[in-house]
Amino acid sequence: MADPVSHDQNFKNIIVEYPREALEFFAPGEASDPDDEARFVPVRQELLKERLGGRFRALDTPLLVEWADGRREAVVFALEEESNSRRFSLHRLAHYCLDLADMLGTNRVVPVVVFLRDAARVPTSLALGTERGAYLTFEYIPCKLAEMPAERWLDSGNLVARVNLPNMRSDPARRVETYAAAVRGLFELEPDPRRREKYVDFIDTYADLDDNERRRYEEQYPQEGKTMAGIVQRARDEGEQQGERKLLRRQLRRRFGLLPPEADERIGRASRRDLESWAENVLDASTLDEVFDSNR
């Protein structure tokens, strides 16, 4: 990949936006039952930074899970992503989990580490003590993506699993099929066009198809390719219009002060042509009404 990739940020985004699916995939043994009314709350970074000081890492992702029926106490999932397993430190993770437990007043903490690359040699447990005995022991849940068989997840109903198919182990000859299953899963499971655009980029980043593989995908899955291109383009157009609305509101507030509700609503309903026209009118209009005058 030509451009540097923020793996930590990519995985933080997917964990925060799809917490239930992330836990069901990364830590299935500790995830809540799909029928449970559980609330997933990312622990606020301001609180973490204040309490953890120099030990705070902005891209770690603690999730607090609370159950509506009150039958169980809340549990904290301490999730981190490691793209380079040689940088992984069990001591640091143990320290971080003890800090979280102390800060939140709980012993219900589940450490989870998602390994993006080969992690065959990473340690999975820590014991502090002497030959007389271990006085502190620590374990975590390792999710080693590169060792997971992609074929097992090709038809999964878990969105986090589907977009991570390119990160799993698969036959090199089936890379295009794996990519297609990831894209199809995203479009089947995520209705929001902006998130579709965002996670198509995630899939593209980790699939890293070459030109020949991209052509094969377009030839073998022509309808999916057209659908994907159309949805992504609509999402981008919508994003650009939202940017134009935001800029116009800022310009109008600077010229005329606080906007009346009807003006704000009008901007929210406007077409791209209207937004462009009003943005030009701002330059020499002396009143707010003149900005919206279509005869200028």
N, C-alpha and C positions, 0 to 999 in steps of 0.2 A: 504494500500500500504506500502510495507516494506521500500522503499527508499523515502527520502524526495523529494518532487516535487517542482520545481521552476515554480509555476503557472504564476507569472508575466512574466517570460522569455518565457514560452510557448505561452502566449497570445500576447506578443510583437512580437514574430516571425511571428505569423499568420497574425497579423495586418499589419506588414511591408511587408510581401511577397504577401498578397492578400488584398491590401487596398480597392479596389472598392467593393469586395465581403464582406469585413468586415463591411464597412459603410452601405451597403445595408441590412445587417443582423442586426447589432447592433443599427443602427440609421436610419431606413428606411424612416422616415419622412424628413430627411435632406440630404439623399444621392443624388448624382447626377443622372440624367436620364441615363439609360444604353446606350442610343444613343449619349450622349454628349461626345465630345472629351475633356475629363478632364485629367489633369495631377496630380498625387498623389505623393507628395514629403514629406518624413519624415523630420521634422525639425532637423537640425544637433545637436547632443548632445553636441559638443564642444561649440556651440553658446549658448545653454541652460545653460550649466555649467558656462560659463563665465558671463552670464547676470543674472542668478538666484542665483548663489552662493550657500549658505547653503540650499536654498529651492529647489535645483535641485534634482530630483529623476531619476536615470538612467533608470528605467523601466517604467516610464510614456511614452506615445507614442503620441506626437503631430503630426498630419498629416496636411499638407498644400495642399488644393485642388485648382487648377487654371484651368480656362476654356480657350480653345484655341481661341474661337471666341470673347473673351473680353466683352461679354454682361453682365457678372457678375464679381464682385470683388472676389478675392480669399477668401476662408473661412478656418479657422483653426479648426480642430477637436481635442479636448483635450481628449484622451482616457486613461482610467486607468482600471485595473482589481483588484477586491477585492475578495479574497477567504474567508476572514473572515469579515463579514459585521460589526462586532463590532468595527473593527479598522477604519472604514470609517469615514472621517471627512468632513462635508459639508463646514466648514470654510476653511479648507486647500485647498479643491478643488476650492472654490471661489477665494481664494488668488492666486492660481496657474493660473487660467484663466485670472484674472486681470493682472498678470505679463506677460502672453503670449500676451495679447492684447496690453499692453504698449510696450513690446519688439518689436513686429512686426508691430506696428502702425495700428491696425485694431480694429473695434468693432464686426467684424464677427467671433465670436468664438462659437463653439458648444461643450459643455461639455458632455461626454458620460462615463458612468460607467458600466462595465460589472461585475455583481455579479455572482460568480460561485456557491456559496452555498445559503442557505435560506436567503432571505433578506426582509422578510415580514414587519419588523419593521423599516427599514432604512428611515430616513427623505428624502423627495424629494424636499423640498424648504426651503429657508432661508430668513428671513426678519429681518433687523436691524433697530431699531427705538425705539419709545416709544408708550405709549397709544394714543399719538396725531397723530401718523402716522408712516408708514414704509418708511425709507429714502434710504434703499438699499435692493433690493430683488434679489434673485438668484435661478435659477432652473437648472436642468440637465436632460438628457435622461437616465433613468435607464433601463438596459437590464438584467432582472432577469432570468438567464438560467434555474434555477431549477423550475421555474413556467411555463416555456414554454412547450406546449404539443408536445412531439417528433413526434407523429403520423402526425402532420401537415407538418412536414419537411422531412418525409421519402423519398420522391421522388424529393426533391428540386434540382434545378440546381445551387444552390449557394454552392460552396465548403466549405465555412466557416460554413454554417449551417449544412452541412452533417457531417463534422468531429466533430461537437459539439453535435451531437445527444445523445451520452452517458451522456452529462451534463444536458439534458432536462428531464422533467417529463414524466415518462412512467410507464406502468404496469410492476411490477417486473417479471411477467411471460413472458414478451416480450423482456427481456434484450438481448437475443441472436439475435432476429430479428432486434432489434434496432442497435446492433453492426454490423450485416451483412449489413444493409442499409448504415451505416457510411462508412464501408470499400468499398462497391460497389460504393458509390458516389465518394470517393477519386480516385478510379481507373478509373472511367468514366470521371472525370473532370480534372484530373491532369496527363499529359503525361510524365512528368519528373520522371524517376525512383528514383533519389535521394530524391526528395521531397515526393514521395510516401513512401519511407522508413521512412523519418522523421515524416510524419503525420500518418502513421500506428502506430508508437510509441505513438503519441499524442492520438490517438483513444484508443489504448491498455491501456494507463495510466488512462484515465478517465472512460473507460468501466469496468476495473478491474474485468474481468470474473474469476470465480473460475474454478477449474479443471473440474467439471461436466459441466459447461456452455461451456468451451472450447471444450470438447468432443462433446457436442451437436452441436456446430457450425460446427465442422469438419464433423459430420455425416449428418447434414441437408444441408450444403453448400460445398460439397466436391470439386467441380470444382473451386469455388472461393477461397477456402482455398489453393489449389495447386497453383493457379495462383498467389495469394498473396505471398506465400512462395518463388516461383520462382523469382518474381520481386524483392522482398526484398533481396534475396541472390545475384542476379545480381548487384543490387545497392551497396551492401556491397563489393562485389568483385571489382567493379569499383572504389569504394572509396579507397580500399586497394591499387589498382594499382596506383591511383593518388598519394597516399602517397609514394609509392616506387619510382615513377618518381621524385617527389620533393626531396626525400632523395638523389637519385643518382645525380641529378643536383647539389645539394649542395656539395656532395663529390667531383665531378669533378671540380667545380669552386675552391674548396679549393686546389686541387692538381695542376690544370692546368690553372687557371685563367678564364677569360670570355670565355664562350662557343661560337663557331661559329654557325651561324644559322642552318647549315645542321646537326650538332650534336644535337642541341636542337630539331629539327624536327624529327630526328631519334628516340630520346627518347620518343617523343610524340606518335609515331606510334608503339612502341615496344610491344611485347607480354610480359606476366609475366615471361616466361622462359628466354627471352633475358634480361630483367631487372635484374633478379637474377644472371644471368651469368656475366653481366657487373659489377654488384656491387662487385662480387668476384674478377674480374680482376683489379678493382681499387686498391686493396691492394698491388699489386706488379708491375703494369704497369708503365713504365717510360715515355710513351707518350699517348696522347689521342687516337691515332690509335690503340695502343695495347689493350686499354680497349674494343674496338669494334671488336677485332680480334676473330673470332669464332674458330680458330684453337688452341688457347692457352689452 
